[in-house]
């Protein structure tokens, strides 16, 4: 059954004691979704519970289930890839924070391998594996999506917007509705 309205996707992050890392991670998801023109409905960080970014998905599992990537209709594949790029947004938000504070790429990679914040990589890999026949295709598609997401962020002054969203998240803990829309367009709350 095809759904006429995209479902809301809730992205949950594993928590870490460092709230800056959580805020930048969630800001990365929100900014990528915003740049891809997906409606972001809520971004929340909570020191006790979990962090969450909610956005209206471009595709649904029901639509995707019958297809491998190569047989997927072009428009559906493009919508699915938008959702995957939002998943990679958290990676880039966290990576930007590391660079901003002068931490090395090696430290960032060790941080990712420690699994202290980013559960997205596993989720994205599982989605790619469901729709690809060979592991090599999964790796290649993942690399391409990472490059595409980085290319999306580069010309859009995304670092400043990620800073802005993360700062608002650290100040307010929850961004939704008009407050979230204002922050995602660079306004202050």
Z-matrix of the N, CA and C atoms (Angstrom, degrees):
N
C 1 1.450
C 2 1.523 1 108.94
N 3 1.319 2 116.92 1 129.52
C 4 1.457 3 121.44 2 176.59
C 5 1.517 4 109.27 3 -89.94
N 6 1.304 5 114.44 4 136.28
C 7 1.458 6 119.53 5 177.71
C 8 1.522 7 108.68 6 -91.71
N 9 1.315 8 116.69 7 135.85
C 10 1.455 9 119.25 8 -178.32
C 11 1.526 10 111.79 9 -78.65
N 12 1.309 11 116.59 10 -26.05
C 13 1.459 12 120.28 11 178.03
C 14 1.519 13 109.11 12 -112.00
N 15 1.344 14 117.49 13 135.05
C 16 1.463 15 118.27 14 176.73
C 17 1.522 16 110.86 15 -62.21
N 18 1.301 17 116.22 16 143.20
C 19 1.460 18 121.08 17 177.54
C 20 1.521 19 109.73 18 -76.96
N 21 1.300 20 116.01 19 155.77
C 22 1.455 21 120.07 20 174.46
C 23 1.512 22 107.97 21 -81.25
N 24 1.306 23 115.97 22 130.60
C 25 1.456 24 121.04 23 177.15
C 26 1.521 25 108.36 24 -100.91
N 27 1.297 26 115.28 25 129.99
C 28 1.451 27 120.45 26 174.88
C 29 1.510 28 106.86 27 -103.30
N 30 1.297 29 115.63 28 121.03
C 31 1.452 30 120.05 29 177.66
C 32 1.521 31 107.72 30 -101.21
N 33 1.309 32 117.03 31 119.89
C 34 1.458 33 121.65 32 178.98
C 35 1.518 34 109.61 33 -106.32
N 36 1.310 35 115.97 34 139.27
C 37 1.462 36 120.62 35 174.72
C 38 1.503 37 109.11 36 -109.64
N 39 1.321 38 115.64 37 146.67
C 40 1.456 39 119.71 38 168.72
C 41 1.523 40 106.21 39 -67.07
N 42 1.281 41 117.49 40 150.33
C 43 1.462 42 119.46 41 -175.63
C 44 1.522 43 112.30 42 -92.73
N 45 1.291 44 114.63 43 156.90
C 46 1.451 45 124.09 44 174.88
C 47 1.523 46 106.89 45 -137.32
N 48 1.313 47 119.02 46 154.50
C 49 1.462 48 119.61 47 179.00
C 50 1.524 49 113.16 48 -64.10
N 51 1.326 50 118.37 49 -22.54
C 52 1.452 51 121.21 50 -176.51
C 53 1.527 52 110.27 51 -85.14
N 54 1.307 53 116.79 52 101.83
C 55 1.464 54 121.22 53 -176.93
C 56 1.522 55 112.88 54 -67.21
N 57 1.347 56 118.27 55 -27.26
C 58 1.465 57 119.82 56 175.33
C 59 1.529 58 110.29 57 -60.23
N 60 1.337 59 116.33 58 -44.33
C 61 1.465 60 119.92 59 -179.88
C 62 1.520 61 111.09 60 -63.09
N 63 1.316 62 116.74 61 -40.72
C 64 1.465 63 120.75 62 178.61
C 65 1.528 64 110.30 63 -65.48
N 66 1.323 65 117.11 64 -44.67
C 67 1.468 66 121.16 65 -178.84
C 68 1.527 67 111.22 66 -62.95
N 69 1.326 68 117.33 67 -44.16
C 70 1.466 69 119.78 68 179.64
C 71 1.524 70 111.45 69 -67.87
N 72 1.318 71 116.07 70 -36.70
C 73 1.460 72 120.43 71 177.43
C 74 1.532 73 110.23 72 -60.58
N 75 1.322 74 116.37 73 -51.45
C 76 1.469 75 119.93 74 -178.83
C 77 1.523 76 111.20 75 -68.14
N 78 1.331 77 117.58 76 -35.18
C 79 1.464 78 120.56 77 176.36
C 80 1.531 79 110.34 78 -61.76
N 81 1.336 80 116.72 79 -38.43
C 82 1.469 81 120.00 80 176.98
C 83 1.513 82 112.20 81 -59.88
N 84 1.343 83 116.23 82 -44.23
C 85 1.474 84 119.29 83 177.04
C 86 1.528 85 110.62 84 -60.49
N 87 1.313 86 116.07 85 -47.92
C 88 1.470 87 120.73 86 -176.10
C 89 1.523 88 111.70 87 -63.70
N 90 1.316 89 117.07 88 -42.40
C 91 1.467 90 120.44 89 -178.37
C 92 1.531 91 110.67 90 -67.00
N 93 1.323 92 117.79 91 -43.30
C 94 1.467 93 119.53 92 178.76
C 95 1.533 94 110.10 93 -62.91
N 96 1.329 95 117.30 94 -45.11
C 97 1.475 96 119.70 95 177.89
C 98 1.525 97 110.46 96 -58.67
N 99 1.321 98 116.69 97 -43.80
C 100 1.471 99 121.58 98 179.47
C 101 1.536 100 110.74 99 -61.84
N 102 1.338 101 116.98 100 -45.76
C 103 1.466 102 120.12 101 -179.59
C 104 1.529 103 111.98 102 -65.75
N 105 1.326 104 116.95 103 -28.25
C 106 1.465 105 121.28 104 177.18
C 107 1.531 106 112.06 105 -86.03
N 108 1.334 107 115.29 106 5.77
C 109 1.462 108 123.28 107 178.19
C 110 1.526 109 112.81 108 62.40
N 111 1.333 110 115.62 109 35.72
C 112 1.461 111 121.42 110 171.21
C 113 1.528 112 106.81 111 -97.81
N 114 1.306 113 116.98 112 140.67
C 115 1.471 114 120.60 113 -177.59
C 116 1.525 115 109.79 114 -75.88
N 117 1.333 116 115.67 115 118.19
C 118 1.461 117 121.77 116 176.47
C 119 1.529 118 106.17 117 -91.84
N 120 1.331 119 116.83 118 124.17
C 121 1.457 120 119.82 119 -174.71
C 122 1.522 121 113.96 120 -100.73
N 123 1.339 122 117.62 121 -28.33
C 124 1.463 123 120.13 122 179.85
C 125 1.517 124 110.05 123 -162.02
N 126 1.337 125 114.05 124 141.81
C 127 1.463 126 121.14 125 171.74
C 128 1.520 127 105.35 126 -132.42
N 129 1.340 128 115.29 127 130.10
C 130 1.471 129 119.17 128 -176.32
C 131 1.515 130 109.96 129 -141.03
N 132 1.331 131 115.41 130 139.66
C 133 1.454 132 120.61 131 168.30
C 134 1.520 133 106.79 132 -124.23
N 135 1.293 134 115.13 133 141.75
C 136 1.454 135 120.92 134 -177.69
C 137 1.520 136 107.66 135 -142.68
N 138 1.332 137 118.05 136 123.46
C 139 1.466 138 119.31 137 -176.71
C 140 1.526 139 114.25 138 -65.50
N 141 1.316 140 118.14 139 -19.29
C 142 1.461 141 121.08 140 -178.31
C 143 1.516 142 110.87 141 -100.69
N 144 1.309 143 116.74 142 -45.06
C 145 1.458 144 122.96 143 -175.70
C 146 1.527 145 109.47 144 -88.84
N 147 1.311 146 117.29 145 -139.15
C 148 1.458 147 122.18 146 179.73
C 149 1.512 148 109.91 147 -117.12
N 150 1.325 149 114.63 148 160.38
C 151 1.454 150 120.61 149 172.85
C 152 1.527 151 107.94 150 -87.84
N 153 1.322 152 115.75 151 152.09
C 154 1.457 153 119.10 152 -176.61
C 155 1.523 154 109.90 153 -149.11
N 156 1.321 155 115.55 154 141.56
C 157 1.460 156 122.46 155 168.72
C 158 1.520 157 106.11 156 -124.64
N 159 1.304 158 116.83 157 125.58
C 160 1.464 159 121.26 158 177.56
C 161 1.515 160 108.60 159 -111.53
N 162 1.318 161 115.72 160 133.30
C 163 1.462 162 120.25 161 176.33
C 164 1.515 163 108.53 162 -147.55
N 165 1.322 164 115.89 163 158.15
C 166 1.459 165 120.66 164 177.86
C 167 1.519 166 108.20 165 -77.87
N 168 1.318 167 115.07 166 117.75
C 169 1.465 168 120.42 167 -178.92
C 170 1.518 169 110.98 168 -64.45
N 171 1.305 170 114.47 169 150.07
C 172 1.462 171 120.43 170 175.33
C 173 1.523 172 111.10 171 -85.28
N 174 1.343 173 117.04 172 -20.43
C 175 1.465 174 121.61 173 -179.94
C 176 1.526 175 108.51 174 -140.16
N 177 1.325 176 115.98 175 165.42
C 178 1.460 177 119.85 176 178.71
C 179 1.525 178 109.31 177 -124.35
N 180 1.319 179 116.21 178 155.29
C 181 1.466 180 120.48 179 178.21
C 182 1.523 181 111.26 180 -59.39
N 183 1.325 182 117.14 181 -35.82
C 184 1.463 183 119.87 182 179.88
C 185 1.531 184 111.11 183 -62.28
N 186 1.327 185 116.49 184 -38.02
C 187 1.466 186 120.15 185 177.59
C 188 1.521 187 111.58 186 -68.98
N 189 1.336 188 116.19 187 -38.50
C 190 1.461 189 121.63 188 -172.78
C 191 1.530 190 113.77 189 -80.16
N 192 1.324 191 116.65 190 -30.24
C 193 1.468 192 122.11 191 -169.60
C 194 1.534 193 115.18 192 -49.05
N 195 1.323 194 120.16 193 -43.04
C 196 1.464 195 117.76 194 -174.66
C 197 1.531 196 115.42 195 -76.90
N 198 1.326 197 118.67 196 -4.15
C 199 1.459 198 120.32 197 -169.17
C 200 1.525 199 114.15 198 -113.68
N 201 1.313 200 114.77 199 148.96
C 202 1.454 201 123.17 200 158.77
C 203 1.529 202 104.80 201 -91.77
N 204 1.308 203 117.61 202 160.29
C 205 1.466 204 119.68 203 -176.01
C 206 1.519 205 112.00 204 -57.14
N 207 1.337 206 117.37 205 -43.09
C 208 1.466 207 119.56 206 -175.54
C 209 1.522 208 112.97 207 -67.49
N 210 1.331 209 117.53 208 -23.93
C 211 1.470 210 119.83 209 -179.83
C 212 1.527 211 111.84 210 -100.42
N 213 1.311 212 116.94 211 -2.14
C 214 1.459 213 121.71 212 -177.70
C 215 1.536 214 109.46 213 -70.68
N 216 1.326 215 117.94 214 134.63
C 217 1.466 216 118.94 215 175.73
C 218 1.533 217 110.53 216 -56.03
N 219 1.319 218 115.92 217 143.13
C 220 1.468 219 121.71 218 -172.60
C 221 1.537 220 112.93 219 -55.00
N 222 1.324 221 117.95 220 -45.09
C 223 1.468 222 120.19 221 -178.64
C 224 1.529 223 111.21 222 -66.03
N 225 1.319 224 117.60 223 -39.51
C 226 1.458 225 120.79 224 178.19
C 227 1.528 226 110.05 225 -66.05
N 228 1.328 227 117.73 226 -41.02
C 229 1.463 228 121.07 227 178.65
C 230 1.523 229 110.67 228 -61.52
N 231 1.318 230 116.96 229 -41.49
C 232 1.473 231 120.69 230 179.22
C 233 1.530 232 110.73 231 -63.97
N 234 1.334 233 117.45 232 -40.55
C 235 1.473 234 120.59 233 179.17
C 236 1.528 235 110.45 234 -67.27
N 237 1.339 236 117.28 235 -42.50
C 238 1.465 237 121.68 236 178.47
C 239 1.526 238 110.75 237 -60.67
N 240 1.325 239 116.43 238 -43.04
C 241 1.457 240 120.24 239 -179.33
C 242 1.522 241 112.06 240 -66.20
N 243 1.327 242 117.83 241 -30.72
C 244 1.469 243 120.00 242 173.36
C 245 1.530 244 110.14 243 -59.42
N 246 1.317 245 116.53 244 -46.45
C 247 1.467 246 120.69 245 -179.93
C 248 1.528 247 111.12 246 -60.76
N 249 1.329 248 116.55 247 -41.24
C 250 1.459 249 120.28 248 179.70
C 251 1.532 250 111.13 249 -66.24
N 252 1.319 251 116.89 250 -37.68
C 253 1.468 252 120.42 251 178.50
C 254 1.531 253 111.01 252 -63.99
N 255 1.317 254 117.30 253 -35.56
C 256 1.468 255 119.98 254 175.75
C 257 1.528 256 109.20 255 -61.02
N 258 1.332 257 116.77 256 -39.73
C 259 1.458 258 120.26 257 176.28
C 260 1.517 259 112.09 258 -59.06
N 261 1.331 260 117.01 259 -39.77
C 262 1.461 261 120.68 260 178.43
C 263 1.528 262 112.37 261 -73.63
N 264 1.317 263 117.97 262 -16.39
C 265 1.462 264 120.27 263 178.94
C 266 1.519 265 112.87 264 -57.39
N 267 1.331 266 117.20 265 -36.42
C 268 1.461 267 120.48 266 178.42
C 269 1.515 268 112.01 267 -63.82
N 270 1.321 269 116.30 268 -37.48
C 271 1.464 270 122.28 269 176.17
C 272 1.529 271 109.99 270 -58.43
N 273 1.329 272 115.99 271 -48.38
C 274 1.463 273 119.46 272 -177.19
C 275 1.527 274 112.34 273 -70.98
N 276 1.330 275 117.93 274 -34.78
C 277 1.469 276 120.07 275 175.81
C 278 1.516 277 111.46 276 -61.42
N 279 1.333 278 116.03 277 -45.65
C 280 1.465 279 120.78 278 179.73
C 281 1.528 280 110.51 279 -67.48
N 282 1.312 281 116.58 280 -42.02
C 283 1.472 282 120.78 281 179.61
C 284 1.521 283 110.59 282 -61.62
N 285 1.333 284 116.81 283 -40.89
C 286 1.462 285 120.40 284 178.59
C 287 1.531 286 110.65 285 -61.45
N 288 1.333 287 117.58 286 -42.04
C 289 1.469 288 120.30 287 178.60
C 290 1.528 289 110.59 288 -60.47
N 291 1.320 290 117.26 289 -42.97
C 292 1.469 291 120.81 290 178.44
C 293 1.529 292 110.65 291 -60.18
N 294 1.332 293 117.40 292 -46.13
C 295 1.467 294 120.85 293 179.84
C 296 1.525 295 110.85 294 -64.71
N 297 1.317 296 116.27 295 -40.81
C 298 1.469 297 121.51 296 -179.13
C 299 1.525 298 110.87 297 -58.57
N 300 1.324 299 117.23 298 -35.38
C 301 1.462 300 121.61 299 -178.92
C 302 1.528 301 112.84 300 -96.16
N 303 1.338 302 116.05 301 13.13
C 304 1.457 303 120.48 302 174.58
C 305 1.523 304 114.96 303 72.41
N 306 1.324 305 116.56 304 18.62
C 307 1.467 306 119.55 305 177.77
C 308 1.522 307 109.13 306 -83.57
N 309 1.314 308 116.20 307 145.68
C 310 1.466 309 121.48 308 -172.70
C 311 1.531 310 112.29 309 -76.15
N 312 1.332 311 114.02 310 163.22
C 313 1.466 312 120.91 311 175.37
C 314 1.532 313 110.10 312 -62.93
N 315 1.334 314 115.76 313 -33.46
C 316 1.472 315 120.35 314 177.72
C 317 1.525 316 109.89 315 -63.24
N 318 1.331 317 117.45 316 -44.66
C 319 1.468 318 120.95 317 178.09
C 320 1.534 319 110.51 318 -61.43
N 321 1.330 320 115.81 319 -40.99
C 322 1.460 321 120.28 320 179.62
C 323 1.527 322 110.75 321 -62.91
N 324 1.323 323 117.12 322 -45.25
C 325 1.466 324 121.05 323 179.26
C 326 1.522 325 111.60 324 -63.92
N 327 1.329 326 117.13 325 -39.84
C 328 1.470 327 120.43 326 176.16
C 329 1.524 328 110.78 327 -63.44
N 330 1.325 329 115.42 328 -39.81
C 331 1.461 330 121.35 329 177.41
C 332 1.529 331 110.32 330 -60.30
N 333 1.326 332 116.90 331 -46.16
C 334 1.469 333 120.68 332 179.84
C 335 1.521 334 111.47 333 -63.46
N 336 1.323 335 116.79 334 -41.99
C 337 1.458 336 120.09 335 -178.90
C 338 1.519 337 111.80 336 -68.32
N 339 1.326 338 117.07 337 -24.85
C 340 1.456 339 120.77 338 176.89
C 341 1.516 340 112.05 339 -70.62
N 342 1.346 341 117.09 340 -18.02
C 343 1.456 342 121.41 341 176.39
C 344 1.512 343 114.47 342 67.04
N 345 1.328 344 117.34 343 21.36
C 346 1.453 345 118.88 344 -174.06
C 347 1.525 346 113.46 345 -75.78
N 348 1.311 347 119.31 346 -17.50
C 349 1.464 348 119.39 347 179.07
C 350 1.521 349 113.07 348 -133.85
N 351 1.312 350 118.91 349 -35.55
C 352 1.455 351 120.56 350 -164.17
C 353 1.519 352 112.73 351 -102.78
N 354 1.328 353 115.79 352 102.64
C 355 1.460 354 121.40 353 174.70
C 356 1.533 355 110.53 354 -92.80
N 357 1.323 356 117.06 355 -4.63
C 358 1.459 357 121.58 356 -174.25
C 359 1.515 358 113.18 357 -64.14
N 360 1.322 359 116.52 358 -40.26
C 361 1.453 360 119.98 359 -175.27
C 362 1.528 361 111.13 360 -55.76
N 363 1.316 362 116.76 361 -43.90
C 364 1.468 363 121.30 362 178.88
C 365 1.526 364 110.56 363 -64.06
N 366 1.324 365 117.34 364 -44.81
C 367 1.465 366 121.28 365 179.93
C 368 1.532 367 111.50 366 -62.21
N 369 1.327 368 116.30 367 -43.53
C 370 1.464 369 120.27 368 -179.91
C 371 1.523 370 109.95 369 -65.57
N 372 1.326 371 116.73 370 -44.30
C 373 1.466 372 120.12 371 179.20
C 374 1.528 373 110.40 372 -59.44
N 375 1.336 374 117.48 373 -43.52
C 376 1.470 375 120.42 374 179.20
C 377 1.521 376 111.35 375 -61.52
N 378 1.341 377 116.94 376 -41.42
C 379 1.465 378 119.73 377 178.09
C 380 1.526 379 110.66 378 -63.99
N 381 1.318 380 116.35 379 -44.20
C 382 1.463 381 119.54 380 179.65
C 383 1.527 382 110.96 381 -63.39
N 384 1.326 383 116.71 382 -40.79
C 385 1.472 384 120.11 383 -179.98
C 386 1.522 385 111.86 384 -64.09
N 387 1.336 386 117.52 385 -33.23
C 388 1.469 387 120.39 386 178.42
C 389 1.519 388 112.01 387 -65.33
N 390 1.340 389 116.47 388 -27.68
C 391 1.462 390 119.52 389 -172.85
C 392 1.531 391 113.56 390 -114.54
N 393 1.333 392 117.32 391 11.01
C 394 1.463 393 121.94 392 175.29
C 395 1.520 394 108.65 393 -128.11
N 396 1.320 395 115.59 394 146.46
C 397 1.466 396 120.54 395 -179.24
C 398 1.527 397 112.12 396 -84.88
N 399 1.346 398 117.43 397 -30.65
C 400 1.469 399 119.69 398 -172.77
C 401 1.531 400 111.33 399 -122.95
N 402 1.337 401 116.90 400 144.66
C 403 1.474 402 120.85 401 177.67
C 404 1.531 403 112.91 402 -56.69
N 405 1.314 404 116.94 403 -36.66
C 406 1.476 405 120.23 404 179.02
C 407 1.525 406 110.32 405 -61.27
N 408 1.334 407 117.27 406 -39.37
C 409 1.461 408 120.67 407 178.46
C 410 1.532 409 110.76 408 -64.98
N 411 1.329 410 116.86 409 -37.26
C 412 1.471 411 121.45 410 177.64
C 413 1.527 412 109.06 411 -61.80
N 414 1.337 413 116.82 412 -49.57
C 415 1.479 414 121.18 413 -179.49
C 416 1.523 415 111.27 414 -60.10
N 417 1.319 416 116.81 415 -46.72
C 418 1.461 417 120.73 416 -177.94
C 419 1.524 418 111.78 417 -64.63
N 420 1.315 419 116.75 418 -42.45
C 421 1.459 420 120.44 419 179.84
C 422 1.532 421 110.42 420 -66.50
N 423 1.326 422 116.44 421 -40.84
C 424 1.471 423 120.96 422 177.87
C 425 1.526 424 110.48 423 -60.14
N 426 1.335 425 116.76 424 -46.24
C 427 1.473 426 120.71 425 178.62
C 428 1.524 427 111.15 426 -61.02
N 429 1.328 428 116.22 427 -42.17
C 430 1.463 429 119.76 428 -180.00
C 431 1.532 430 110.77 429 -64.16
N 432 1.320 431 116.74 430 -42.37
C 433 1.467 432 119.89 431 178.65
C 434 1.527 433 111.68 432 -64.15
N 435 1.327 434 117.13 433 -38.66
C 436 1.472 435 120.61 434 176.05
C 437 1.533 436 110.35 435 -61.48
N 438 1.331 437 116.62 436 -46.43
C 439 1.477 438 120.19 437 178.73
C 440 1.529 439 110.62 438 -61.80
N 441 1.326 440 116.64 439 -44.35
C 442 1.470 441 120.31 440 -179.52
C 443 1.530 442 111.36 441 -62.43
N 444 1.326 443 116.51 442 -40.56
C 445 1.464 444 120.10 443 179.65
C 446 1.524 445 110.28 444 -66.53
N 447 1.329 446 116.40 445 -42.75
C 448 1.469 447 120.05 446 177.35
C 449 1.526 448 110.54 447 -62.79
N 450 1.329 449 117.11 448 -40.75
C 451 1.468 450 120.94 449 177.87
C 452 1.529 451 111.46 450 -63.88
N 453 1.315 452 117.47 451 -34.66
C 454 1.462 453 121.91 452 177.51
C 455 1.528 454 110.57 453 -65.65
N 456 1.323 455 116.38 454 -41.19
C 457 1.462 456 120.87 455 -176.16
C 458 1.528 457 113.21 456 -75.51
N 459 1.302 458 117.59 457 -34.68
C 460 1.469 459 122.07 458 -172.69
C 461 1.524 460 113.69 459 -56.87
N 462 1.334 461 121.04 460 -55.30
C 463 1.473 462 119.23 461 -173.72
C 464 1.529 463 114.30 462 -81.98
N 465 1.283 464 118.55 463 -5.85
C 466 1.464 465 120.93 464 -173.12
C 467 1.525 466 114.37 465 -98.91
N 468 1.332 467 117.91 466 20.65
C 469 1.454 468 122.19 467 -178.16
C 470 1.527 469 109.96 468 48.76
N 471 1.326 470 114.25 469 42.27
C 472 1.461 471 119.95 470 -173.83
C 473 1.521 472 112.77 471 -68.93
N 474 1.329 473 118.05 472 -28.77
C 475 1.467 474 118.79 473 179.94
C 476 1.519 475 111.08 474 -61.34
N 477 1.312 476 116.28 475 -43.44
C 478 1.469 477 119.47 476 179.01
C 479 1.527 478 110.19 477 -64.46
N 480 1.325 479 117.03 478 -39.86
C 481 1.463 480 120.04 479 179.88
C 482 1.532 481 111.05 480 -69.34
N 483 1.329 482 117.53 481 -39.35
C 484 1.463 483 120.38 482 176.37
C 485 1.529 484 109.79 483 -61.97
N 486 1.342 485 117.29 484 -44.38
C 487 1.477 486 121.20 485 175.13
C 488 1.521 487 110.78 486 -55.11
N 489 1.321 488 115.17 487 -47.49
C 490 1.461 489 122.01 488 -176.35
C 491 1.538 490 111.63 489 -63.07
N 492 1.327 491 116.60 490 -46.95
C 493 1.466 492 121.08 491 -179.64
C 494 1.528 493 110.47 492 -66.33
N 495 1.331 494 116.60 493 -42.94
C 496 1.473 495 120.23 494 179.54
C 497 1.530 496 110.98 495 -62.25
N 498 1.326 497 116.83 496 -42.73
C 499 1.476 498 120.20 497 179.14
C 500 1.531 499 110.47 498 -62.27
N 501 1.336 500 116.33 499 -41.73
C 502 1.475 501 119.95 500 178.68
C 503 1.524 502 110.67 501 -65.48
N 504 1.328 503 116.56 502 -38.70
C 505 1.471 504 120.43 503 177.76
C 506 1.529 505 111.28 504 -64.14
N 507 1.312 506 116.79 505 -43.04
C 508 1.464 507 120.25 506 179.30
C 509 1.529 508 111.09 507 -64.97
N 510 1.318 509 116.47 508 -32.34
C 511 1.466 510 121.37 509 -179.86
C 512 1.534 511 111.82 510 -78.41
N 513 1.331 512 117.07 511 -43.28
C 514 1.478 513 120.49 512 -171.77
C 515 1.524 514 114.27 513 -106.22
N 516 1.316 515 119.89 514 -18.82
C 517 1.475 516 126.56 515 -178.69
C 518 1.519 517 113.95 516 71.18
N 519 1.338 518 118.28 517 -34.78
C 520 1.473 519 121.77 518 177.46
C 521 1.523 520 108.04 519 -131.75
N 522 1.321 521 115.18 520 130.52
C 523 1.464 522 121.01 521 173.25
C 524 1.519 523 106.93 522 -122.40
N 525 1.324 524 116.14 523 126.55
C 526 1.463 525 120.46 524 176.51
C 527 1.515 526 109.08 525 -155.75
N 528 1.312 527 116.36 526 166.77
C 529 1.452 528 122.23 527 176.40
C 530 1.520 529 113.29 528 58.13
N 531 1.334 530 115.38 529 -137.23
C 532 1.460 531 121.29 530 -176.22
C 533 1.527 532 111.62 531 -63.83
N 534 1.324 533 116.93 532 -35.90
C 535 1.469 534 120.51 533 179.11
C 536 1.531 535 110.17 534 -61.38
N 537 1.319 536 117.02 535 -44.75
C 538 1.466 537 121.46 536 -179.81
C 539 1.531 538 110.26 537 -66.29
N 540 1.317 539 117.42 538 -44.08
C 541 1.464 540 121.02 539 179.73
C 542 1.524 541 110.48 540 -60.53
N 543 1.321 542 117.06 541 -40.60
C 544 1.459 543 121.70 542 178.67
C 545 1.525 544 110.83 543 -63.06
N 546 1.318 545 117.00 544 -45.69
C 547 1.465 546 120.83 545 -178.49
C 548 1.532 547 110.79 546 -66.03
N 549 1.329 548 117.83 547 -42.11
C 550 1.467 549 121.04 548 -178.36
C 551 1.533 550 112.77 549 -67.51
N 552 1.315 551 117.06 550 -19.31
C 553 1.464 552 119.70 551 176.60
C 554 1.525 553 111.49 552 -100.60
N 555 1.343 554 116.13 553 11.93
C 556 1.466 555 120.97 554 174.53
C 557 1.511 556 115.36 555 91.21
N 558 1.330 557 117.80 556 1.15
C 559 1.463 558 120.98 557 179.64
C 560 1.518 559 111.53 558 -79.55
N 561 1.320 560 115.96 559 168.07
C 562 1.462 561 120.91 560 -179.07
C 563 1.533 562 110.54 561 -106.49
N 564 1.321 563 113.66 562 149.98
C 565 1.480 564 119.97 563 177.26
C 566 1.511 565 109.89 564 -131.60
